[in-house]
Amino acid sequence: MTLSSTVTAFLVIAVLLVGYMAYLFWTDPERGLRETTHRLEKLPYVLADRYTSFAVLGLGMILFGDYPIITVYFLAGAIMGLADGAIYARAGYPHVKHTASGVLSLLAMIVTAVAWATAGGGV
């Protein structure tokens, strides 16, 4: 097994685990909390580390990213912002900040995809 295939294997495992957790939370949030051992009272801290992680990923995109990776980064931001906005809007809560974040991420994704298609390479 090469180093490259080992890295790919780790990525596949990560995608499967995170995908499973996403499935749990989308289909049965209470089960998702139980199986991941998350606690509602610690949610603000969990969100803090998630936002920190995305900021670190963004810094990595600036330093090392190329257009395909940056496009996917902004796609993930669009999914999060638009999904959060929809969740809050359906519940009757303020959602503009979440929805705007999703729209801006979608716009950034489109601009990055155009840069990728026209220039190739990366930042």
N, C-alpha and C positions, 0 to 999 in steps of 0.2 A: 504494500500500500504506500503510495507516495504521500508526501506532505500535503500536496494540493488535494488529493482525494480524502485525506483525513480532515482537512478543513471543511471540505464539502460535506462530509459525513456529520461533523459537528453542526453545520448549518441546517442540514436536514432534520437532525434531532431537535434543534431549537425551534424550527418551524412547526414540527409536529407537536411539541409540548405547548408552545404558545398558542397554536391553532386549537388544540384541545381545550386549553383554558378559556380561550375566546368563545368556543362553542358552549362550554359550560355556562359562562356568564350570560350569553345571549339567550340560551334556552331555559336555564334554571338558575337565576342569580343566587338563590340561597344555597344550592348545591355547590355552585362555583365558590362561594365564600367558604363553605365547609371544606371542600377538597383542596383549596389553595391555602387554607388556614388564615385568610385575611380576616381582619376585625373591622367592623364599621367605624368604631371609635378611633381607629388608627388611619382611616382613609385620608385625612389631610396630609399626613406624613408620607403615605404611599404616593399620593399625587405629587408631593414635593420631589420625591426621588425620581418619579417618572418624568416630570418636567426638566429636572436636572439632567437626566439621561438623554432626553431629546436635545437639550442645549449642547451637550457634549457631542452627540451625533452631528449636529449642525456645524460645530467647530471642525469636526473631522471632515465634513463635506467641503468646508472652506479650504482646509489644508491639503487634503488628499483626494477629494472626490472628483469623479468625472461625471459628465452629463447624465449618463444612464442611472448612476447611483443617486445623483441629486434629484432626478426626475422621480424616482421611487420614494425618496425622502419626502418630497413635497406631496406626492400622492398619499402617503401615510398621514401627513398632516391634514390633508383635505378630508380624508375619511374620518379622522378623529373629530375635526371641527364640525363637519356637516352632520355626523352621527350624533354628537353631543347636542348640537343645536336642535336637531329633530326630536331627540329625547326630551329636552327641556320644553320645547314649543308644544309638543303633544300633551305634556303635563301641565301646561299653562304657566310655566315659569319664564322669567326673562331668558332669552336665548341669543340676543343679537351679537354678543361678544363671541360666542361659540360659532354661530353661523358665519359671522364675518371672518373669523379665523379660517374656517373651512373654505370660504370663497377666495380669500387671499392666497391660501395654499394652493388651491386649484389654479388660480391665475399664475402663480409662480411655477407650478408644474408645467403649464402650457408653454410659458416663456422658455423654461429650461428644455422642454422637448423640442421646441423650434430651434434653440441654440444647438442642441445635439444633432438635429437633422441637417442643419446648415453648416455648422462649423466642425463637427466631430470633436474628438479629444475631450478636454475638460477645462475646468476653471483655471 
